[in-house]
């Protein structure tokens, strides 16, 4: 009996010790997360212009955003004990979304990186004029190509979109629509929205098609182009024939082609990447100077940004040597940052801006210092340099009241355009050349 009592005492002590250890570990976890979240809050308040710039931090909108930001931090700290690490990441991303700044990226764990890699399903969705469509996919899902998406895991798409806008940091409705369609194949994002548990996703389409996809793979991004690793062959359901120019050479940031039949110089800029030693600009100007060019198209559709200033001499050269109204600039809901700066500059040169409203607000924030890069002390999650500079295009002749730059000529891109290899913006330019219209008539 004595031995039995001794054994029971030992077991009881061990259980108590284990419970104490578990409680200590839980307390330490909470302490570390609290420290990281407070570090996260202090860093953003120190650096982000909404809070740090004396020029704008007293605006009513920024005072309200700071209140919402701090309330989000307080709520997260109060509810830490009931959240998993993943759920904490999600709530931190939701707090970032309060800033409504598409230059700010919280890239602490797989699924939220803004560049290089995400875990994706082999499907490509796009936002067309009347909704989100599947336009490329793995062969197994080809029966749903060119159909409009209506639900994800049984959740109506408009409800998924409403959750997305609270989660992803976007500038305006056009930015939100473009980013939403682009991320509907992102496994971790769907899980963060509460749409998926990470065990596959069912997509439902208006045409009646439905499928469940499980195979998510890492992918790499070269600006806006997807390539799965290892490579997965994607199919589409287009009509036979060549893709329009803007859909060609999609892994090249800078390229140009002279369409001799129409006298159009087409300059594709998918990203405002450095033009090393001006090689690209000189090549374009040489093509312009040595051909009978009737019109120039600068295409910045789906261009996420960069430094457009390096091309100012080239743009000036076009404007000085083209007939009035024959310089065109193409943009869409995926045109960001430097693409907006180029839009204002080209507008001042007399260019005709064609396409959809831009994703980038005219009053926005941009990167200024690598000193603002941060790794949280315990979780080691990275905050890429938050924007430290504020930019407003108030010096230009047109400052949109709602901050959204709208083109002179609004042209939507439809699923029918995709299916039939059609570029309505290019066709508009052809019509302008034929009619000889200048942009004063817009």
C-alpha positions as CSV (number, residue, x, y, z in Angstrom):
1,X,0.0,0.0,0.0
2,X,2.8,2.4,0.9
3,X,4.5,1.8,-2.5
4,X,1.1,2.5,-4.2
5,X,0.7,5.7,-2.4
6,X,4.2,6.8,-3.2
7,X,3.6,6.0,-6.9
8,X,0.4,8.0,-6.9
9,X,2.2,11.0,-5.3
10,X,4.9,10.8,-7.9
11,X,2.3,10.7,-10.7
12,X,0.5,13.6,-9.2
13,X,3.6,15.7,-8.9
14,X,4.6,14.9,-12.5
15,X,1.2,15.9,-13.7
16,X,1.3,19.1,-11.8
17,X,4.8,19.7,-13.1
18,X,3.7,19.1,-16.7
19,X,0.7,21.4,-16.2
20,X,3.0,24.1,-14.8
21,X,5.3,23.7,-17.7
22,X,2.5,23.9,-20.2
23,X,1.1,27.0,-18.5
24,X,4.6,28.6,-18.5
25,X,5.0,27.8,-22.2
26,X,1.6,29.3,-22.9
27,X,2.4,32.4,-20.9
28,X,5.7,32.8,-22.6
29,X,4.0,32.4,-26.0
30,X,1.6,35.2,-25.1
31,X,4.4,37.4,-23.8
32,X,6.4,37.0,-27.1
33,X,3.4,37.6,-29.3
34,X,2.4,40.6,-27.3
35,X,5.9,42.0,-27.7
36,X,5.9,41.4,-31.4
37,X,2.5,43.0,-31.9
38,X,3.5,46.1,-29.9
39,X,6.8,46.3,-31.9
40,X,4.7,46.0,-35.1
41,X,2.4,48.8,-34.0
42,X,5.2,51.2,-32.9
43,X,7.1,50.6,-36.1
44,X,4.2,51.4,-38.4
45,X,3.2,54.5,-36.4
46,X,6.8,55.7,-36.5
47,X,7.2,55.2,-40.3
48,X,3.9,55.3,-42.1
49,X,3.1,58.8,-43.5
50,X,-0.5,58.5,-42.4
51,X,0.8,58.8,-38.9
52,X,4.3,60.2,-39.2
53,X,3.9,63.0,-41.9
54,X,3.1,66.4,-40.4
55,X,1.7,67.4,-43.7
56,X,-1.2,64.9,-43.6
57,X,-1.4,63.2,-40.2
58,X,-4.0,65.7,-38.9
59,X,-6.4,65.1,-41.7
60,X,-9.7,63.7,-40.5
61,X,-9.4,60.6,-42.6
62,X,-5.9,59.8,-41.1
63,X,-7.0,60.5,-37.6
64,X,-9.9,58.1,-38.1
65,X,-7.5,55.5,-39.6
66,X,-5.2,55.8,-36.7
67,X,-8.1,55.2,-34.3
68,X,-9.1,52.1,-36.2
69,X,-5.5,50.9,-36.4
70,X,-5.0,51.2,-32.7
71,X,-8.4,49.7,-31.9
72,X,-7.4,46.7,-34.1
73,X,-4.1,46.3,-32.2
74,X,-5.9,46.5,-28.8
75,X,-8.5,43.9,-29.8
76,X,-5.8,41.5,-31.0
77,X,-3.8,41.8,-27.8
78,X,-6.9,41.2,-25.7
79,X,-7.8,38.1,-27.7
80,X,-4.4,36.5,-28.2
81,X,-5.0,33.6,-25.8
82,X,-7.7,32.1,-28.0
83,X,-5.8,32.4,-31.3
84,X,-3.5,30.1,-33.2
85,X,-0.3,31.5,-34.7
86,X,-2.0,31.4,-38.1
87,X,-5.0,33.3,-36.8
88,X,-2.7,35.9,-35.3
89,X,-1.0,36.4,-38.7
90,X,-4.4,36.8,-40.3
91,X,-5.5,39.5,-37.7
92,X,-2.2,41.4,-38.2
93,X,-2.9,41.4,-42.0
94,X,-6.4,42.7,-41.3
95,X,-4.8,45.5,-39.3
96,X,-2.5,46.3,-42.2
97,X,-5.6,46.5,-44.5
98,X,-6.9,49.4,-42.4
99,X,-4.2,51.6,-43.9
100,X,-5.6,51.2,-47.4
101,X,-2.1,51.4,-48.9
102,X,-1.2,48.9,-51.6
103,X,2.5,49.7,-51.2
104,X,2.6,48.2,-47.7
105,X,3.3,44.5,-47.5
106,X,3.3,42.4,-44.4
107,X,5.2,39.4,-45.8
108,X,5.8,37.4,-42.7
109,X,4.7,33.9,-43.7
110,X,3.9,31.8,-46.7
111,X,0.8,33.0,-48.5
112,X,1.0,36.7,-48.0
113,X,4.2,37.5,-49.9
114,X,3.6,40.1,-52.4
115,X,6.2,38.9,-54.8
116,X,8.3,35.8,-55.7
117,X,6.2,32.9,-54.2
118,X,2.7,32.0,-53.1
119,X,1.0,28.6,-52.8
120,X,-1.4,28.5,-55.7
121,X,-3.9,26.3,-57.4
122,X,-3.2,25.8,-61.2
123,X,-6.0,28.2,-62.2
124,X,-5.9,31.7,-63.5
125,X,-8.8,34.1,-62.8
126,X,-9.3,37.5,-64.2
127,X,-11.7,40.4,-63.6
128,X,-13.5,41.1,-66.8
129,X,-16.2,43.7,-67.5
130,X,-19.1,41.8,-65.9
131,X,-17.3,39.6,-63.3
132,X,-14.6,37.2,-62.5
133,X,-13.9,34.4,-65.1
134,X,-11.6,31.4,-65.2
135,X,-9.5,31.9,-68.4
136,X,-6.6,29.5,-67.9
137,X,-6.4,26.2,-66.0
138,X,-4.9,22.8,-65.6
139,X,-6.4,20.5,-68.2
140,X,-8.6,18.7,-65.7
141,X,-10.6,21.8,-65.2
142,X,-10.9,22.9,-68.8
143,X,-14.6,22.3,-68.9
144,X,-15.1,25.5,-66.8
145,X,-12.9,27.8,-68.9
146,X,-14.5,31.1,-69.9
147,X,-17.3,30.7,-67.3
148,X,-18.1,33.3,-64.7
149,X,-17.3,32.3,-61.1
150,X,-20.2,32.6,-58.7
151,X,-19.1,30.8,-55.5
152,X,-16.1,29.4,-53.7
153,X,-16.7,26.5,-51.3
154,X,-20.4,27.3,-51.5
155,X,-19.9,31.0,-50.4
156,X,-21.3,33.5,-52.9
157,X,-18.5,35.4,-54.6
158,X,-19.7,38.8,-53.5
159,X,-19.5,37.6,-49.8
160,X,-16.0,36.3,-50.5
161,X,-15.1,39.7,-52.0
162,X,-16.5,41.6,-49.0
163,X,-14.2,39.5,-46.7
164,X,-11.2,40.1,-49.0
165,X,-11.6,43.9,-48.8
166,X,-11.2,43.7,-45.1
167,X,-8.1,41.5,-45.4
168,X,-6.0,42.8,-48.3
169,X,-4.6,46.3,-48.3
170,X,-6.0,48.0,-51.4
171,X,-6.3,51.6,-52.5
172,X,-9.8,51.7,-54.2
173,X,-12.5,49.5,-55.6
174,X,-10.6,49.0,-58.9
175,X,-7.5,47.8,-57.0
176,X,-9.6,45.5,-54.9
177,X,-11.3,43.9,-57.9
178,X,-8.1,43.3,-59.7
179,X,-6.2,41.9,-56.7
180,X,-9.2,39.7,-55.7
181,X,-9.4,38.0,-59.1
182,X,-5.6,37.5,-59.1
183,X,-5.7,35.9,-55.6
184,X,-8.6,33.5,-56.0
185,X,-6.2,30.7,-56.7
186,X,-4.1,31.4,-53.6
187,X,-4.6,28.6,-51.1
188,X,-3.4,30.4,-48.0
189,X,-5.4,33.6,-48.7
190,X,-8.6,31.5,-49.1
191,X,-7.8,29.8,-45.8
192,X,-7.3,33.2,-44.2
193,X,-10.6,34.5,-45.4
194,X,-12.3,31.5,-43.7
195,X,-13.4,30.1,-47.1
196,X,-11.1,27.0,-47.0
197,X,-9.6,24.8,-44.4
198,X,-6.6,24.0,-46.6
199,X,-8.0,20.7,-47.8
200,X,-9.0,21.8,-51.3
201,X,-11.4,24.3,-52.7
202,X,-14.6,23.9,-54.7
203,X,-15.3,26.5,-57.4
204,X,-18.8,26.9,-58.8
205,X,-19.5,28.7,-62.1
206,X,-22.6,30.4,-63.6
207,X,-22.6,27.9,-66.5
208,X,-23.2,25.0,-64.2
209,X,-19.6,23.8,-64.0
210,X,-18.1,22.9,-60.6
211,X,-14.9,21.2,-59.5
212,X,-12.8,20.8,-56.5
213,X,-9.0,21.4,-56.7
214,X,-6.5,20.1,-54.1
215,X,-3.2,20.3,-55.8
216,X,-1.6,23.6,-54.7
217,X,1.9,24.4,-55.7
218,X,4.5,27.1,-55.2
219,X,4.8,29.5,-58.0
220,X,7.1,32.3,-59.0
221,X,6.1,35.7,-60.3
222,X,7.9,37.8,-62.9
223,X,5.9,40.9,-62.4
224,X,2.4,39.8,-63.3
225,X,3.1,36.4,-64.9
226,X,2.5,33.1,-63.2
227,X,4.7,30.0,-63.6
228,X,4.2,27.0,-61.4
229,X,7.1,25.1,-59.9
230,X,7.5,22.5,-61.2
231,X,5.9,23.8,-64.4
232,X,2.3,22.9,-64.9
233,X,1.0,23.2,-68.5
234,X,-2.1,25.4,-68.5
235,X,-4.7,25.4,-71.2
236,X,-7.2,28.0,-72.4
237,X,-10.3,27.9,-74.6
238,X,-9.6,30.7,-77.1
239,X,-10.5,30.9,-80.7
240,X,-7.7,29.9,-83.1
241,X,-5.2,32.6,-84.0
242,X,-2.6,34.8,-82.4
243,X,-3.0,36.6,-79.1
244,X,-3.3,40.4,-79.4
245,X,0.0,42.2,-78.9
246,X,-0.6,43.0,-75.2
247,X,-1.0,39.4,-74.4
248,X,2.2,38.4,-76.1
249,X,5.8,38.2,-74.6
250,X,4.2,38.3,-71.1
251,X,7.5,37.4,-69.4
252,X,9.2,40.4,-70.9
253,X,8.9,43.7,-69.0
254,X,10.1,45.9,-71.8
255,X,9.6,45.2,-75.5
256,X,8.3,47.0,-78.6
257,X,7.1,46.3,-82.1
258,X,6.4,48.4,-85.1
259,X,3.1,47.3,-86.8
260,X,4.0,48.5,-90.3
261,X,0.5,47.7,-91.7
262,X,-1.0,50.4,-89.6
263,X,2.0,52.6,-88.8
264,X,1.6,51.9,-85.1
265,X,4.6,51.7,-82.8
266,X,3.5,49.5,-79.9
267,X,5.6,49.9,-76.7
268,X,4.9,47.4,-74.0
269,X,6.0,48.3,-70.4
270,X,4.8,45.5,-68.1
271,X,7.0,46.9,-65.3
272,X,8.9,50.2,-64.9
273,X,12.1,48.2,-64.4
274,X,15.5,49.9,-64.8
275,X,16.5,50.4,-68.4
276,X,20.1,49.5,-68.1
277,X,22.2,52.3,-69.8
278,X,19.1,53.4,-71.7
279,X,19.4,50.4,-74.1
280,X,15.6,49.9,-74.5
281,X,14.8,53.6,-74.8
282,X,17.4,54.0,-77.6
283,X,16.1,51.0,-79.4
284,X,12.5,52.3,-79.3
285,X,13.6,55.8,-80.4
286,X,15.6,54.3,-83.3
287,X,12.5,52.3,-84.5
288,X,10.4,55.5,-84.2
289,X,12.9,57.7,-86.1
290,X,13.5,55.2,-88.9
291,X,9.9,54.2,-89.8
292,X,6.8,56.0,-90.9
293,X,5.1,56.0,-87.5
294,X,1.5,57.3,-87.5
295,X,0.8,56.6,-83.8
296,X,2.5,55.4,-80.7
297,X,0.9,53.2,-78.1
298,X,2.5,53.0,-74.6
299,X,0.9,50.0,-73.0
300,X,1.1,49.8,-69.1
301,X,-1.8,47.5,-68.5
302,X,-1.2,45.3,-65.4
303,X,2.0,47.2,-64.7
304,X,2.5,47.1,-60.9
305,X,4.9,50.1,-60.8
306,X,8.4,51.2,-60.6
307,X,10.3,54.3,-61.9
308,X,8.7,55.8,-65.0
309,X,10.8,58.9,-64.9
310,X,13.6,57.2,-66.8
311,X,11.4,57.2,-69.9
312,X,10.5,60.9,-69.8
313,X,12.9,61.9,-72.6
314,X,11.5,59.1,-74.8
315,X,7.9,60.3,-74.1
316,X,8.9,63.9,-74.9
317,X,10.4,62.7,-78.1
318,X,7.1,61.0,-79.1
319,X,5.0,64.1,-78.2
320,X,7.3,66.5,-80.1
321,X,7.3,64.4,-83.3
322,X,3.8,62.9,-83.6
323,X,0.7,64.5,-85.0
324,X,-1.6,65.9,-82.3
325,X,-3.7,63.2,-80.7
326,X,-1.6,60.3,-81.9
327,X,0.2,59.4,-78.7
328,X,-1.8,56.9,-76.6
329,X,-1.4,55.4,-73.1
330,X,-3.2,52.2,-72.2
331,X,-4.0,51.4,-68.5
332,X,-6.3,49.1,-66.6
333,X,-7.2,48.2,-63.0
334,X,-3.8,46.5,-62.5
335,X,-1.8,49.7,-63.4
336,X,-0.1,50.9,-60.2
337,X,2.3,53.4,-58.7
338,X,4.7,54.5,-61.5
339,X,2.0,53.8,-64.0
340,X,-0.1,56.6,-62.4
341,X,2.9,59.0,-62.5
342,X,3.3,58.2,-66.2
343,X,-0.4,58.8,-66.8
344,X,-0.3,62.3,-65.4
345,X,2.9,63.1,-67.3
346,X,1.7,61.7,-70.6
347,X,-1.6,63.5,-70.1
348,X,0.3,66.8,-69.8
349,X,2.0,65.9,-73.1
350,X,-1.3,65.6,-74.8
351,X,-1.5,61.8,-74.8
352,X,-4.9,60.1,-75.0
353,X,-5.4,57.8,-71.9
354,X,-7.4,54.7,-72.7
355,X,-8.7,51.8,-70.6
356,X,-10.1,51.4,-67.1
357,X,-9.7,53.5,-63.9
358,X,-6.3,53.0,-62.2
359,X,-5.8,51.0,-59.1
360,X,-3.4,53.6,-57.6
361,X,-5.0,56.6,-56.0
362,X,-3.6,60.0,-57.0
363,X,-2.8,60.7,-53.4
364,X,-0.6,57.8,-52.3
365,X,2.5,56.6,-50.4
366,X,5.7,55.2,-51.7
367,X,9.0,53.8,-50.5
368,X,11.7,56.1,-49.2
369,X,14.1,54.3,-46.9
370,X,15.3,50.8,-46.2
371,X,15.7,51.8,-42.6
372,X,12.0,51.0,-42.3
373,X,12.5,47.3,-42.9
374,X,11.8,45.3,-39.8
375,X,11.9,41.7,-38.5
376,X,9.8,41.1,-35.5
377,X,12.0,40.1,-32.6
378,X,10.4,36.7,-31.8
379,X,8.4,35.5,-34.7
380,X,11.0,36.9,-37.1
381,X,8.2,37.8,-39.5
382,X,9.3,40.5,-41.9
383,X,7.7,43.8,-42.6
384,X,9.0,45.1,-45.9
385,X,9.8,48.7,-45.8
386,X,6.5,50.5,-45.3
387,X,6.1,53.6,-47.4
388,X,7.8,56.6,-45.8
389,X,7.0,59.2,-48.4
390,X,3.7,60.8,-49.4
391,X,3.0,61.8,-53.0
392,X,0.1,63.8,-54.4
393,X,-0.1,64.7,-58.0
394,X,-1.5,68.2,-57.3
395,X,0.9,70.0,-59.6
396,X,-0.8,68.5,-62.6
397,X,-3.7,70.0,-64.4
398,X,-6.2,67.3,-63.2
399,X,-6.5,66.2,-59.6
400,X,-9.4,63.7,-59.2
401,X,-11.7,64.6,-56.4
402,X,-12.0,61.0,-55.2
403,X,-8.4,60.2,-55.9
404,X,-9.1,57.9,-58.8
405,X,-7.5,58.6,-62.1
406,X,-10.0,57.8,-64.9
407,X,-8.9,57.5,-68.5
408,X,-10.2,59.9,-71.2
409,X,-11.7,57.0,-73.1
410,X,-13.2,54.2,-70.9
411,X,-13.0,50.8,-72.6
412,X,-13.8,47.6,-70.8
413,X,-12.2,44.3,-71.5
414,X,-14.7,41.5,-71.9
415,X,-14.5,37.7,-71.8
416,X,-15.5,37.7,-75.4
417,X,-12.5,39.9,-76.2
418,X,-10.3,37.2,-74.5
419,X,-11.9,34.3,-76.3
420,X,-11.7,36.0,-79.7
421,X,-8.1,37.3,-79.4
422,X,-9.4,40.9,-79.5
423,X,-7.9,44.1,-78.0
424,X,-10.7,46.8,-78.0
425,X,-8.2,49.5,-77.1
426,X,-5.9,48.7,-80.0
427,X,-9.0,48.7,-82.3
428,X,-9.9,52.1,-80.9
429,X,-6.5,53.5,-81.9
430,X,-7.0,52.0,-85.4
431,X,-10.3,53.9,-85.7
432,X,-8.7,57.1,-84.5
433,X,-5.9,56.8,-87.1
434,X,-8.5,56.2,-89.8
435,X,-10.7,59.1,-88.8
436,X,-7.8,61.4,-88.0
437,X,-9.4,62.5,-84.7
438,X,-7.5,64.4,-82.1
439,X,-8.0,64.3,-78.4
440,X,-9.6,67.7,-78.2
441,X,-12.8,66.0,-79.4
442,X,-13.0,63.7,-76.4
